Amino acid sequence: MSLTTDDFTEFMAEDPEDDPSLPLGDALDELAVDVEVDAVEEVRDVRERL
């Protein structure tokens, strides 16, 4: 299987809701989600389920 630029044309179209003056990093930051997880507690929870 191979991919060509034609495979991505629908994803390369400009979105009218996007602000072209906003830097990409700031735009991605708006989409980011902060997740705080206690890894030790999660591992213990999984072990208890097994």
C-alpha positions, 0 to 999 in steps of 0.5 A: 500500500502506498500513499500519494499527495492525492490521498491527503487533499481532503485534509489539506483544505483550509478551514474557514474557522481557522485564524491564519494569523494564529501561530500553529503552536498556539492553535494546537495548544487550544486543542490540548487537554491536560490529564493528570494521572497517578500512574502508581494508583492506575497500575494497582487498579489494573492489578486488582482487576486481574 
